[in-house]
Amino acid sequence: MNETSAPRALIVGGSLGGLLAAITLRAIGWRVDVFERSPHALDSRGGGIVLQPDVLHAFHFAGLHHPGTLGVASGDRVFLDAGGEVVQRGWQPQTQTSWNMLYGAMRAMLPDACLHPGQVLERFEQAGGQVRAHFAGGRVETGDLLVGADGARSTVRSQLLPQVAPAYAGYVAWRGLVPETRLDGADRALLDGVFAFQQGEDHQLLEYLVPGEDGATAPGRRRWNWVWYRKVAEQHLPALLRGRDGRSRPFSLPPGQLPDARAAALRADADALLAPVFARLVGLTEEPFVQLIQDLAVPRMVFGRVVLVGDAAFVPRPHTAGSTAKAAANALALAQALARSDVPVEQRLRDWEVLQLRAGTTMTRWGMQIGARIMGLDRAAPPHTKG
């Protein structure tokens, strides 16, 4: 199969899910083009990520061999009380990485020519085993497959399933990153090498070390990553998500947009509710940001030659540590299915969909159960439709 005769995938979305699809499809000989709506280079908005085996399997399949370690190891899980005392400890080793570490590793593997920033998908149609995608500005591209990897606000999904949208779960995640050396010796000794939690009444904070902004994993060059889950009534969300620029965002307020008064209130709440070491972490965070916790589950992932992957299909709550792993599993299984030649492409996609739907539904329900337990909320099943 030469370059011009190889099948072509149009991948909409250039974050982790889109790049995972790109590197795995390239591994089976497909041509790939990734179209990202943002005209700017993507950054580490998501902060820390627990490194799961699915990501490593996808990297191995794609032939991506990172020269160093992909994350920071932790051993014990510890729970602190509000006074800062360790009240529970257990051995549960894992590795924590960061958005920018994974993104950088995959981006370096892909030729510049297959990445297209500033491309806003407007619509698509398909006929005769081909998909034609129309972008703002008049660009039109044709491929053998269109992969919707454009996240929870997926434009691809909105055309296929206009009734399906994320639903607010009743609480938010405050997040932040702090350079490792900003904490003093006693605090560093308490948190180094562990995955730390504090469970409060209707709130939970967790913390772990992740690579530095440049991907460094050596002691002293890493970052403390913290996430604080807190309830917020839905009617207060527009004010919460209104940034310094006066604009209200739909799902998150990015770093640098939190108004000073709200940042001061966050730090005051941390002093009142959190263990001293966690309160100090919040206080040392220069640009805290906030994201809504949402639920999303689709009833289908395959629509002829168009497929949905990652958060465009399922948004599991972050307690599962499974969002990136799910995108990796979707991408790897898709490449493996398309590598077959015993049945038509449409049948391969339908076979792929069966297991991916089951896995996505299971993970989403599991995350809701965990969230209901730690936040004191009771929600039954992942929603499919807008209210």
C-alpha positions in Angstrom: 0.0 0.0 0.0 1.5 3.3 -1.0 0.9 6.7 0.5 -1.6 7.9 -2.1 -3.7 4.6 -2.0 -3.7 4.3 1.8 -7.1 5.0 3.4 -7.4 8.5 4.9 -8.9 9.5 8.3 -10.1 13.0 9.1 -9.7 13.5 12.9 -11.7 16.3 14.3 -10.1 17.4 17.6 -6.4 17.9 18.3 -6.1 17.2 22.0 -5.1 13.9 23.6 -8.0 11.8 22.1 -7.3 13.1 18.6 -3.6 12.5 18.8 -4.1 9.0 20.2 -6.4 8.2 17.2 -3.8 9.7 14.9 -0.8 7.7 16.1 -2.6 4.4 16.3 -4.2 4.7 12.8 -0.8 5.8 11.3 0.6 2.6 12.8 -1.7 0.5 10.5 -0.8 2.5 7.5 -3.6 5.0 7.3 -3.1 8.6 6.3 -4.3 10.9 9.0 -5.1 14.6 9.2 -6.0 16.2 12.5 -8.2 19.3 12.5 -8.2 21.4 15.8 -10.5 24.3 16.3 -8.0 26.4 18.3 -5.7 28.5 16.2 -3.1 28.4 19.0 -0.9 25.7 20.4 -2.7 23.7 23.0 -1.5 23.9 26.6 -1.7 21.8 29.8 -5.1 23.0 30.8 -6.0 19.6 32.3 -3.1 19.4 34.7 -2.3 16.0 36.2 -3.4 12.6 34.8 -3.0 9.2 36.4 -1.1 7.1 33.9 -3.1 4.0 33.0 -2.0 0.8 31.1 -4.4 1.6 28.2 -2.2 4.7 27.4 1.0 2.7 27.5 -0.6 -0.1 25.3 -1.6 2.5 22.7 1.9 4.1 22.7 3.5 0.6 22.3 1.2 -0.2 19.4 2.1 3.1 17.7 5.8 2.5 18.2 6.1 5.5 20.5 9.1 4.9 22.7 9.7 7.8 25.1 13.4 8.2 26.0 12.7 8.8 29.7 10.0 8.1 32.3 6.5 9.3 31.4 5.5 10.3 35.0 6.2 10.4 38.7 5.7 7.3 40.8 3.8 7.2 44.1 3.5 4.4 46.6 1.2 4.9 49.5 -2.3 6.5 49.5 -2.8 8.6 52.6 -5.8 10.4 54.0 -5.3 13.5 56.1 -7.8 15.0 58.6 -8.5 18.7 58.8 -5.7 19.1 61.3 -3.2 17.6 59.0 -2.8 14.2 60.7 -2.5 11.0 58.6 -5.6 9.0 59.6 -5.3 6.2 56.9 -2.4 4.8 54.9 -2.3 2.0 52.3 0.1 0.8 49.7 -1.3 1.4 46.2 1.5 2.2 43.7 0.8 4.1 40.5 2.3 6.7 38.2 1.1 10.2 37.7 1.8 12.1 34.5 0.5 15.4 33.0 -1.4 16.5 30.0 1.6 18.3 28.5 3.9 15.2 28.9 1.5 13.0 26.9 0.6 15.6 24.4 4.3 16.5 23.8 5.3 12.8 23.3 2.6 12.2 20.7 3.0 15.6 19.0 6.7 14.9 18.4 5.8 11.7 16.6 3.4 13.3 14.1 4.6 15.2 11.0 3.7 18.9 11.0 1.9 18.5 7.7 -0.9 16.3 9.2 -1.8 18.8 12.0 -4.2 21.7 11.1 -4.9 24.3 13.8 -7.6 26.9 13.5 -10.0 24.6 11.6 -13.6 24.9 12.8 -15.8 22.1 11.6 -19.2 23.3 10.3 -20.8 20.1 8.9 -20.2 16.9 7.1 -21.9 14.4 4.9 -21.1 10.9 3.7 -21.9 8.8 0.6 -20.3 5.9 -1.1 -17.9 5.0 1.7 -16.5 8.6 1.8 -17.0 11.5 4.3 -16.8 15.1 3.2 -16.1 17.6 6.0 -16.7 21.3 5.6 -14.8 23.8 7.7 -15.3 27.5 8.4 -13.6 29.6 5.7 -14.6 27.2 2.9 -12.1 24.4 3.4 -13.4 21.0 2.3 -11.7 17.6 3.0 -12.7 14.1 2.0 -11.7 10.9 3.8 -12.6 7.3 4.3 -13.4 7.8 7.9 -14.2 10.8 10.1 -13.2 10.5 13.8 -15.0 12.8 16.2 -12.4 13.4 19.0 -13.5 16.9 19.8 -14.4 16.5 23.4 -17.5 17.0 25.5 -18.6 19.9 23.4 -18.2 17.8 20.2 -19.4 19.4 17.0 -19.4 16.0 15.4 -21.7 14.6 18.0 -24.0 17.6 17.8 -24.7 16.8 14.2 -25.2 13.1 14.8 -27.0 13.2 18.1 -28.3 16.8 18.7 -30.4 15.7 21.7 -27.3 14.4 23.6 -25.4 16.9 25.8 -23.3 16.9 29.0 -25.3 17.3 32.2 -24.0 19.1 35.3 -23.3 16.7 38.2 -23.8 19.2 41.0 -20.2 20.0 41.9 -17.0 21.4 40.4 -13.3 20.7 40.5 -11.0 23.5 41.6 -7.5 22.7 40.4 -4.0 24.0 40.6 -0.3 23.3 40.0 2.5 24.5 42.2 6.3 24.1 41.5 7.8 21.5 43.8 10.3 23.8 45.5 7.6 26.2 46.7 6.7 23.9 49.6 9.0 23.8 52.6 10.8 20.8 53.9 8.2 19.5 56.4 5.4 19.8 53.9 7.4 18.1 51.2 8.4 15.3 53.5 4.7 14.7 54.2 3.5 14.6 50.6 6.5 13.3 48.6 6.0 9.9 47.1 2.3 9.6 48.2 -1.1 10.1 46.7 -2.8 12.3 49.3 -6.5 12.9 50.1 -8.7 14.8 52.5 -12.3 13.8 52.7 -14.6 16.4 54.2 -18.3 16.9 54.5 -19.5 17.1 50.9 -16.0 17.9 49.6 -12.8 16.1 48.8 -9.3 17.3 48.0 -6.6 15.1 46.4 -2.9 15.8 45.6 0.0 14.2 43.8 3.3 15.0 42.1 3.4 15.3 38.3 6.2 16.2 35.8 7.3 19.8 35.5 6.0 22.0 32.8 9.0 21.0 30.6 8.3 17.3 31.3 11.1 17.0 34.0 10.6 14.2 36.5 13.7 14.8 38.6 13.2 15.8 42.3 13.0 19.5 42.6 11.7 20.1 39.0 8.3 18.5 39.4 4.9 20.1 40.3 2.3 19.5 43.0 -1.1 18.9 41.3 -4.2 19.4 43.5 -7.9 18.9 42.8 -10.6 20.1 45.2 -14.2 18.9 44.6 -16.9 21.2 46.0 -20.6 21.5 45.6 -22.0 24.5 43.7 -25.7 25.1 43.0 -26.4 25.2 39.3 -27.9 28.7 39.5 -24.5 30.0 40.7 -22.5 28.6 37.8 -22.8 31.7 35.4 -21.2 33.9 38.1 -18.6 31.2 39.0 -17.5 30.9 35.3 -17.3 34.6 34.6 -13.7 35.5 34.1 -11.6 38.6 34.4 -12.6 39.6 30.9 -16.3 39.6 31.8 -17.0 36.6 29.6 -18.8 33.6 31.1 -17.6 30.2 29.9 -19.9 27.2 29.6 -17.8 24.5 31.3 -14.6 25.8 32.8 -12.7 28.9 33.8 -9.1 28.6 32.5 -5.9 29.5 34.4 -5.4 33.3 34.6 -9.1 34.1 34.4 -10.2 33.8 38.0 -11.0 37.3 39.4 -8.9 38.4 42.4 -11.9 38.5 44.8 -12.9 34.9 44.0 -9.3 33.7 44.3 -9.2 35.3 47.8 -12.4 33.6 48.7 -11.0 30.3 47.5 -7.9 30.7 49.7 -10.0 31.7 52.7 -12.2 28.6 52.3 -9.0 26.5 52.0 -7.7 27.9 55.3 -11.0 27.1 57.0 -11.7 23.7 55.6 -8.4 22.0 54.6 -5.5 20.4 56.3 -2.7 23.0 56.7 -0.5 21.5 54.0 -3.3 21.5 51.5 -4.3 25.1 52.4 -0.8 26.1 51.8 -0.8 24.5 48.4 -4.0 26.4 47.4 -2.4 29.6 48.8 0.7 29.1 46.7 -1.1 28.5 43.5 -0.7 31.5 41.2 -3.5 30.6 38.7 -6.1 28.3 40.2 -8.8 27.2 37.7 -12.2 25.5 37.9 -14.0 22.9 35.8 -17.6 21.6 36.0 -18.0 17.9 36.7 -20.4 16.5 34.0 -21.9 13.3 32.9 -22.3 12.3 29.2 -23.0 9.0 27.6 -24.0 8.3 24.0 -26.3 5.5 22.8 -24.2 5.0 19.6 -20.6 5.6 18.6 -20.7 4.5 14.9 -22.7 6.3 12.1 -21.6 4.8 8.8 -18.0 6.0 8.3 -18.2 8.5 11.2 -17.2 7.5 14.8 -17.1 9.1 18.2 -14.2 8.5 20.6 -13.0 9.8 23.9 -15.0 12.5 25.6 -17.1 13.1 22.5 -18.8 9.8 23.4 -18.4 9.4 27.2 -17.4 11.8 29.9 -16.6 9.7 33.0 -16.1 11.6 36.2 -12.5 12.2 37.1 -12.7 9.9 40.2 -12.3 7.0 37.7 -8.9 8.4 36.5 -10.1 7.0 33.2 -10.8 9.8 30.7 -7.5 9.6 28.9 -7.3 5.8 29.3 -10.8 5.5 27.7 -9.6 7.6 24.7 -6.5 5.4 24.4 -8.6 2.2 24.5 -11.0 3.6 21.9 -8.2 4.5 19.6 -6.2 1.3 20.0 -9.3 -0.9 19.5 -10.3 1.2 16.5 -6.9 0.7 14.8 -6.9 -3.0 15.5 -10.5 -3.4 14.1 -9.6 -1.4 10.9 -6.4 -3.5 10.4 -8.6 -6.5 9.8 -9.4 -7.4 6.2 -11.8 -10.3 6.6 -15.0 -8.2 6.6 -16.1 -4.8 5.2 -15.1 -1.7 7.0 -18.7 -1.0 8.2 -18.8 -4.4 9.9 -15.5 -3.8 11.6 -16.7 -0.5 12.9 -19.9 -2.1 14.2 -17.9 -4.8 16.0 -15.7 -2.2 17.5 -18.7 -0.2 18.8 -20.2 -3.1 20.8 -17.3 -3.4 23.3 -16.5 0.3 23.4 -20.1 1.2 24.2 -20.1 -1.3 27.0 -16.9 -0.1 28.4 -17.9 3.6 28.2 -21.2 3.0 29.9 -19.7 0.9 32.7 -17.0 3.6 33.4 -19.5 6.4 33.4 -21.9 4.7 35.8 -19.0 3.8 38.1 -17.8 7.3 38.2 -21.3 8.6 39.1 -21.4 6.1 41.9 -18.1 7.2 43.3 -19.1 10.9 43.0 -22.4 10.3 44.7 -20.6 8.6 47.6 -17.9 11.2 48.2 -20.1 14.3 47.6 -23.3 13.1 49.2 -25.2 13.3 46.0 -27.6 10.7 44.5 -27.9 10.5 40.7 -29.1 7.3 39.1 -27.9 6.8 35.5 -25.8 8.8 33.0 -28.1 11.0 31.0 -28.4 10.7 27.2 -30.6 13.7 26.4 -31.0 17.3 27.2 -33.6 18.2 29.8 
